[in-house]
Amino acid sequence: MIDDFAADVRYYLSLVPRQLPSQYFYDALGSALFDAICHLPWYGITRAERRLLHAHRDDIFRRLPPVSTVVELGPGNGDKLRSLLEAREAQRHAPSVHLVDLSESALAIAAHAVGASALRVATHHASYETGLRAATAQADGHTLVAFLGSNIGNFDPPGAAAFLQNLRASLAGGDALLLGIDLVKPESVLVQAYDDPLGVTAAFNRNLLVRINRELGGNFDIDRFTHRAVWNAHQSRIEMHLVAEAAFDIHISRAGIGFAMTPGEYIWTESSYKYQPASIASLVQSCGFQVDTQWIDQEGTFALTLASAV
C-alpha cells in the first residue's frame, strides 16, 4: 500500500494544478476526524442518510428477492449499515456482511459496530473494485451493495459512470445497489459544510500533508497551508484545496519528487459532486441498473436510490 501511495503522490503532485487523491485522507487520524465531521451541525449528509435508512430499511428489503450477502463499500464507522441490518427481513435472512475499505482502522471500527447485527462479517482491506470482486465471489445468492455517504460524489461524472459500470459487472441479474447521494443546495450551505467554523474539516484536509510527511518523508510545513472550500456551480461540485501561504521547496523522499510552490498556489485534494434526483436516476440506468425507487429526505437535501442489476 505504501508503494501505491508513493506512486499516486508522485503522479498527482506533478499535475497542473497539483492534486492529491482523496482516498488517502483516511489513515487512523483522518478517519477519526471524518467521524467528527459527521457530527458537526453544518454537515448534514450523515444525519439525512441515517434518517432515510431508518425510515425505509424494511421497505428496502421487501422490494428485493431474499438477500444472502450485503457488501458495503467504504463503511465508515459502520453505524449506517448496522441500522440497515436491523430491518426485519434482514434479521430473518441473516445475510453475510462484507466491508470494503482502504482504511484498516475504519474496517476494524465498522466490523465491531456491525458485528452485533450480523452473524458473519468479513473485511476486505482493498480498493472498492477488488474488495467487491472478492465478496461477490463468495456469494451464494442475491447480493445488495451499499455505497452510501455520497462517496460516489468523489468521482467526476465519467469516473462515476465507469465505477458503476465496473460495479455492475461484478453483480448478477437481480442483485441490487443502494446508493446514497448528496443533492445540490444553496452555495452558503454547501461551503459551510466543507469549511466549518470549528475548523474540523480544515484539520481533516491538512492531515493529508501530515500523513505524507510521516509515511513518505515529506517536508510540508503544515501551519503554512490554508484550507479552502469553494463551490464550482458550473461543474456542480465542492472543491477542497490546500493553499500555500508562502513560497516552499517541497521534497518527498519516498515518492521521489521535489518541486517549488509559490504563494497562493494550491493542491486540489477533493471534489464532491452534488446531484439532482433525476440525474441520479439517469446515471444509474446508463450503467446497467433499473431504478426501483428513490427516497428524498423531507428537506430535499439527500437522496437514497435503490436499483436492481438488469
C-alpha positions in Angstrom: 0.0 0.0 0.0 2.9 2.4 0.7 4.2 1.9 -2.8 0.8 2.7 -4.3 0.6 5.8 -2.0 4.0 7.0 -3.1 3.3 6.4 -6.8 0.0 8.3 -6.6 1.5 11.2 -4.7 4.3 11.4 -7.3 1.9 11.4 -10.2 -0.8 13.7 -8.8 1.5 16.3 -7.4 3.1 16.5 -10.9 -0.2 17.6 -12.5 -1.3 21.2 -13.1 -3.0 22.1 -10.8 -1.3 19.9 -8.3 -3.7 17.3 -6.8 -3.9 14.5 -4.2 -6.4 11.6 -4.3 -9.0 12.0 -1.6 -8.8 8.2 -0.8 -5.7 8.9 1.2 -7.5 11.1 3.7 -8.4 8.0 5.7 -5.5 7.0 7.9 -6.4 6.4 11.6 -6.4 10.1 12.4 -8.2 11.1 9.2 -10.9 8.5 9.8 -11.4 9.9 13.3 -11.6 13.4 12.1 -14.1 12.5 9.4 -16.2 10.8 12.1 -16.1 14.1 14.0 -17.2 16.0 10.8 -20.3 13.8 10.6 -21.4 15.1 14.0 -21.0 18.7 13.1 -24.2 20.7 12.8 -23.1 22.2 9.4 -22.6 18.7 7.8 -26.0 17.2 7.4 -25.2 14.4 4.9 -24.8 11.7 7.5 -27.9 12.6 9.6 -30.1 12.9 6.5 -28.9 9.5 5.2 -29.4 7.8 8.6 -33.0 9.2 8.8 -33.8 7.7 5.3 -32.2 4.4 6.2 -34.1 4.1 9.4 -37.4 5.1 7.9 -37.1 2.8 4.8 -34.9 -0.1 5.8 -37.8 -2.6 5.9 -39.1 -1.4 2.6 -35.7 -1.8 1.1 -35.5 -5.5 1.8 -39.2 -6.1 1.0 -38.5 -4.8 -2.5 -35.7 -7.2 -3.1 -35.5 -11.0 -3.5 -34.0 -12.7 -0.4 -30.5 -11.3 0.1 -27.8 -13.6 1.2 -24.9 -11.1 1.0 -24.6 -7.4 1.9 -21.5 -5.5 0.8 -20.7 -2.0 1.9 -18.1 -0.1 0.1 -16.5 2.5 2.4 -18.4 1.6 5.6 -17.1 4.5 7.8 -17.9 3.6 11.4 -20.5 1.0 10.5 -23.4 2.8 12.1 -25.5 3.2 8.9 -25.1 -0.4 7.8 -25.9 -1.6 11.4 -29.2 0.4 11.1 -30.0 -1.1 7.7 -29.3 -4.6 9.0 -31.9 -4.1 11.8 -34.6 -4.4 9.2 -37.0 -7.3 9.9 -36.3 -9.0 6.6 -32.5 -8.7 7.1 -32.8 -10.2 10.5 -34.9 -13.0 9.2 -32.5 -14.0 6.4 -29.3 -13.1 8.3 -27.1 -12.3 5.3 -23.4 -12.4 5.4 -21.7 -9.0 5.5 -18.6 -7.8 3.7 -16.9 -4.5 4.4 -14.5 -3.0 1.9 -12.2 -0.1 2.7 -8.6 1.1 2.2 -8.5 2.2 5.9 -7.7 -0.7 8.3 -8.8 1.4 11.3 -12.2 2.1 9.7 -12.7 -1.5 8.9 -12.0 -2.6 12.5 -14.4 0.0 13.9 -17.1 -0.9 11.3 -16.7 -4.6 11.8 -17.2 -4.1 15.6 -20.3 -2.0 15.0 -21.9 -4.3 12.5 -21.0 -7.5 14.4 -23.9 -7.1 16.8 -26.4 -7.2 13.8 -24.8 -9.8 11.6 -23.7 -13.4 12.1 -20.9 -13.3 9.6 -18.7 -10.3 8.9 -15.7 -10.3 6.6 -13.4 -7.4 6.0 -11.5 -6.6 2.8 -8.6 -4.2 3.1 -8.6 -3.3 -0.6 -9.9 -1.0 -3.3 -13.6 -1.0 -3.8 -13.4 -2.9 -7.1 -11.0 -5.6 -5.7 -12.9 -6.0 -2.4 -16.3 -6.2 -4.2 -15.0 -8.9 -6.6 -13.7 -10.9 -3.6 -17.0 -10.5 -1.7 -19.3 -11.5 -4.7 -17.1 -14.5 -5.5 -18.2 -15.9 -2.1 -21.9 -15.1 -2.5 -24.3 -18.0 -2.9 -27.5 -16.0 -3.5 -28.5 -12.4 -4.2 -26.2 -9.5 -3.2 -27.0 -6.0 -2.1 -24.2 -3.5 -2.5 -24.5 -0.4 -0.3 -22.5 2.7 -1.5 -23.5 5.4 1.0 -22.3 8.7 2.3 -22.3 10.3 -1.1 -19.0 8.7 -1.8 -19.9 8.5 -5.5 -19.6 12.3 -5.4 -15.8 12.0 -5.1 -15.7 10.8 -8.7 -16.1 13.1 -11.7 -19.1 12.2 -13.9 -17.1 10.0 -16.3 -15.4 8.4 -13.3 -18.7 7.8 -11.6 -20.2 6.1 -14.6 -17.1 3.9 -15.1 -17.2 2.9 -11.4 -20.8 2.0 -11.5 -20.3 0.0 -14.8 -17.5 -1.9 -13.1 -19.7 -2.5 -10.1 -22.5 -3.8 -12.3 -20.0 -6.2 -14.0 -19.4 -7.8 -10.6 -23.1 -8.4 -9.9 -25.6 -10.9 -11.3 -29.0 -10.1 -12.6 -31.4 -9.4 -9.7 -28.6 -8.2 -7.4 -29.1 -4.7 -6.1 -27.4 -1.3 -5.4 -28.3 1.1 -2.6 -26.8 4.4 -3.4 -26.7 7.5 -1.1 -26.0 10.8 -2.9 -26.0 14.4 -1.6 -28.1 16.9 -3.6 -27.5 20.4 -4.8 -28.2 23.0 -2.1 -27.6 26.8 -1.7 -23.9 27.7 -2.0 -23.7 29.1 1.5 -24.9 25.8 3.0 -22.6 23.7 0.9 -19.5 25.8 1.6 -20.1 25.8 5.4 -20.5 22.0 5.3 -16.9 21.8 4.0 -15.4 24.7 5.8 -17.0 24.5 9.3 -16.5 27.3 11.9 -14.7 24.9 14.3 -12.0 24.0 11.7 -12.5 20.3 11.9 -12.7 19.9 8.1 -9.6 22.1 7.8 -7.7 19.7 10.1 -9.0 16.7 8.1 -7.7 18.3 4.9 -4.3 19.3 6.3 -3.9 15.8 7.9 -3.2 14.6 4.4 0.0 16.6 4.4 0.8 15.2 7.9 0.4 11.7 6.5 2.7 12.4 3.6 5.3 13.8 6.0 5.1 10.8 8.3 4.8 7.9 5.7 6.7 9.3 2.7 9.3 11.6 4.2 7.7 14.9 3.1 8.7 18.3 4.4 5.3 20.2 4.2 5.1 23.0 6.8 1.5 22.2 7.9 1.0 25.6 9.6 1.6 27.4 6.3 -1.1 25.8 4.3 -4.7 27.1 4.5 -7.8 25.1 3.9 -10.2 26.4 1.3 -13.6 25.1 0.2 -15.3 26.6 -2.9 -18.5 25.8 -4.8 -18.0 25.3 -8.5 -21.5 25.8 -9.8 -20.6 25.1 -13.4 -19.3 21.6 -12.5 -21.8 21.1 -9.6 -19.1 20.3 -7.1 -17.5 21.5 -3.9 -13.7 21.7 -4.3 -11.3 21.4 -1.3 -7.9 23.0 -1.7 -4.7 23.4 0.4 -3.3 26.8 -0.3 0.4 27.7 0.2 0.8 30.9 2.2 4.4 31.3 1.2 7.0 30.0 -1.3 8.2 26.5 -0.5 10.6 23.9 -1.8 8.8 20.6 -1.3 10.7 17.3 -1.1 9.0 13.9 -0.6 11.8 11.4 -0.4 9.9 8.1 -0.6 7.8 9.4 -3.5 10.9 10.6 -5.4 9.6 14.0 -6.1 10.6 17.6 -5.4 9.0 20.9 -6.6 8.6 24.5 -5.7 5.3 26.1 -4.7 4.5 29.8 -5.0 2.4 31.9 -2.6 -1.3 31.3 -3.3 -0.6 28.1 -5.3 -2.9 25.3 -4.2 -3.1 21.5 -4.0 -6.6 20.2 -5.0 -7.5 17.5 -2.5 -11.1 16.7 -3.1 -14.1 17.2 -5.4 -17.5 16.4 -4.0 -20.1 16.4 -6.8 -23.7 17.2 -6.0 -26.6 15.8 -7.9 -30.3 16.5 -8.8 -32.6 13.5 -8.2 -33.3 13.0 -12.0 -29.6 13.0 -12.8 -29.0 10.2 -10.3 -31.6 8.0 -12.0 -30.1 8.7 -15.4 -26.6 7.8 -14.2 -27.7 4.6 -12.6 -29.8 3.5 -15.6 -27.0 4.2 -18.0 -24.8 1.8 -16.1 -26.9 -1.3 -16.3 -29.3 -0.8 -13.4 -33.1 -0.3 -13.2 -34.2 2.2 -10.5 -36.6 0.6 -8.2 -37.4 3.6 -6.0 -35.8 6.8 -4.7 -36.4 8.3 -1.3 -35.6 12.0 -0.7 -35.4 13.4 2.8 -38.0 15.9 3.8 -35.7 18.9 3.5 -34.8 17.9 -0.1 -31.0 17.6 0.7 -30.2 13.9 0.2 -31.4 11.0 -1.9 -31.3 7.3 -1.3 -31.7 5.3 -4.5 -32.4 1.5 -4.7 -31.7 0.0 -8.1 -31.6 -3.6 -9.5 -29.0 -5.1 -11.8 -30.6 -5.9 -15.2 
